[in-house]
Amino acid sequence: MSISEGTLGELRSKGVEVRRIDKEYYEIFIGPQHPGSGHMRFRVKLDGDIIVDADPDIGYVHRTMEKLSEGREWLKITPLVERMTIIDACNITLPYINALEKLMDKRPSTRASYLRVLLCEMNRIASHLYGFGIFGVFIGHSTAYMWGFGDREVFVELSEILTGTRLTYTYHIPGGVRRDMPQDFPQMVRRAVRYMRSRMPEYEKIFLNNPVIVTRLKDVGVITKNRAAELGVVGPTLRGSGIRYDVRLAEPYEVYGEIDFEVPVFEDGDALARTWVRVEEIKQSLNIMEQAIDWLERHRDEPVIPKEDYDKLPKLHKEVYEKSGRVKLLPAQISMKVPPGKAVARGEAGRGEIFYYVESDGGTMPYRLRVVTPSARNAIVFKRILPGHRLMDLPTVYGSIDYFAPEADR
Amino acid sequence: MSLPELGEEIRVRLGVLAREVKVAKGFVEVVTGRETLREVAKTLKEMGFDHVKSVTAVDYPKEGKIRVTYHASSFLNEELSRFMVGLSVDLPRDKPVVETLYPIWNSVEFMEREVYEFFGVIFEGHPDLRPLLLAPDLAEKKVMRKDFVVREESIYEGVPHEYK
């Protein structure tokens, strides 16, 4: 029996919101209190248990980063934007500083560049392990969760020793970094690298080559090469679809041009391929970390800020730097004015490419700051790729693109 | 190829379609009119720019305009993937309406929705134009425009901090 239009009109006149739904479909809401990561909601339309339509409803943790940054001084924006993805803070803030350096026509010192690269790679590994752990718990593999979070702690602690804090470093300043590494840091890095290398085969054994996992991931959430380019997806999701694109390769920033590394690409485009990309990337990041720390050990005397900046420091600031390797900021740097203009910069964060557009009108704060994060660009996958899958594949697709809601919502 | 060379190539390719082609910091900026936007986008896509990284809107209340920029680049063409091109169009602030580029670049779908909710720019022909991140009542206020004033309480100075 169907309700007549007359009854519907009557209800509407009383102020009740009424709409007809497709009778043969079942509509369910997943989230926003998510069992895995972050806060987002899906509106999924089902025919039996086949998804016919999925609408990602994001924005539950939107924190108006772009508007807030229009009321912050240039340097105060770093601690603001890194809160988008605190687990990947170095990669997330670096392109902003790069864009700022472009506007100010400043180049970082080589030592600072190597320190940035080192921290970025530690972050990438930590971010991948975090994603790995979340993915594990999504599909009911609690060992991957425990291992991922446990091993991530190694790199979080390394970052703490380097920067003084576990997650939100605010490490970069235009032209340099805020702290030099401690004397015995190279040994710690090498030890962590050795440890993680020995762990990688274990991960492959328990997770990636596990027949139960393979059955769940193989041929699920397939994104073909052309489709990936058309949707503009980024990061491991893109490279898992056979596209060799990595910002570190396409437009090398910092010292990535001088470092020897490979960009792992897998052709299958399914959830398993995306997971393999992450595992292979961890191995590459370990190689990069070794090269960076070798260089840093050989060039201990170089300054972490440009020479001309160091010369301008007052006596007290110079003493602090000589003694503890810490760069004390000058009040003038906080209220600095940036020449008018616009600049864009991009970087490769753990989850993919991050884009910044910065416009200055010559003032102490940006006129406009636009940021597009990797998760924001990957969100479209849910809408375009999920239809046709079974409902049980939703967590697999979600986990395999490593979607992080606070990052996407900004 | 370098960025100025790419700028020159785009200038030759677009001809009269582009009002202005200039090399900015990190990208080539192409400014065009509302009527020619689609045609320019199509030409850029034919050149190999296959996806959009960001749809960026900037509000200029003094000039009475909103500038919408599509930052496009390439995944499939390794040579072009090193560069970005910013396709800009100026829209009047009181009636910011423009044709969507969704049929040319599918990747703009969510980003155009964002510009719609934050700036009130209407993309004609967009398949699903509704707020993405904001709640509908907040989206109506067009919060990213410069005339929306944010008031922040300050514990240090005791006076609220206001900015646009």
Boltz contact constraints between the chains, C-beta under 6 A:
constraints:
  - contact:
      token1: [A, 59]
      token2: [B, 133]
      max_distance: 6.0
  - contact:
      token1: [A, 62]
      token2: [B, 133]
      max_distance: 6.0
  - contact:
      token1: [A, 67]
      token2: [B, 144]
      max_distance: 6.0
  - contact:
      token1: [A, 71]
      token2: [B, 163]
      max_distance: 6.0
  - contact:
      token1: [A, 102]
      token2: [B, 25]
      max_distance: 6.0
  - contact:
      token1: [A, 229]
      token2: [B, 50]
      max_distance: 6.0
  - contact:
      token1: [A, 229]
      token2: [B, 51]
      max_distance: 6.0
  - contact:
      token1: [A, 229]
      token2: [B, 75]
      max_distance: 6.0
  - contact:
      token1: [A, 229]
      token2: [B, 76]
      max_distance: 6.0
  - contact:
      token1: [A, 230]
      token2: [B, 106]
      max_distance: 6.0
  - contact:
      token1: [A, 231]
      token2: [B, 107]
      max_distance: 6.0
  - contact:
      token1: [A, 232]
      token2: [B, 51]
      max_distance: 6.0
  - contact:
      token1: [A, 232]
      token2: [B, 107]
      max_distance: 6.0
  - contact:
      token1: [A, 243]
      token2: [B, 75]
      max_distance: 6.0
  - contact:
      token1: [A, 245]
      token2: [B, 75]
      max_distance: 6.0
  - contact:
      token1: [A, 245]
      token2: [B, 81]
      max_distance: 6.0
  - contact:
      token1: [A, 250]
      token2: [B, 81]
      max_distance: 6.0
  - contact:
      token1: [A, 250]
      token2: [B, 82]
      max_distance: 6.0
  - contact:
      token1: [A, 251]
      token2: [B, 82]
      max_distance: 6.0
  - contact:
      token1: [A, 342]
      token2: [B, 24]
      max_distance: 6.0
  - contact:
      token1: [A, 343]
      token2: [B, 25]
      max_distance: 6.0
  - contact:
      token1: [A, 343]
      token2: [B, 26]
      max_distance: 6.0
  - contact:
      token1: [A, 344]
      token2: [B, 26]
      max_distance: 6.0
  - contact:
      token1: [A, 344]
      token2: [B, 27]
      max_distance: 6.0
  - contact:
      token1: [A, 355]
      token2: [B, 53]
      max_distance: 6.0
  - contact:
      token1: [A, 355]
      token2: [B, 54]
      max_distance: 6.0
  - contact:
      token1: [A, 357]
      token2: [B, 56]
      max_distance: 6.0
  - contact:
      token1: [A, 368]
      token2: [B, 58]
      max_distance: 6.0
  - contact:
      token1: [A, 370]
      token2: [B, 56]
      max_distance: 6.0
  - contact:
      token1: [A, 372]
      token2: [B, 54]
      max_distance: 6.0
  - contact:
      token1: [A, 380]
      token2: [B, 110]
      max_distance: 6.0
  - contact:
      token1: [A, 409]
      token2: [B, 133]
      max_distance: 6.0
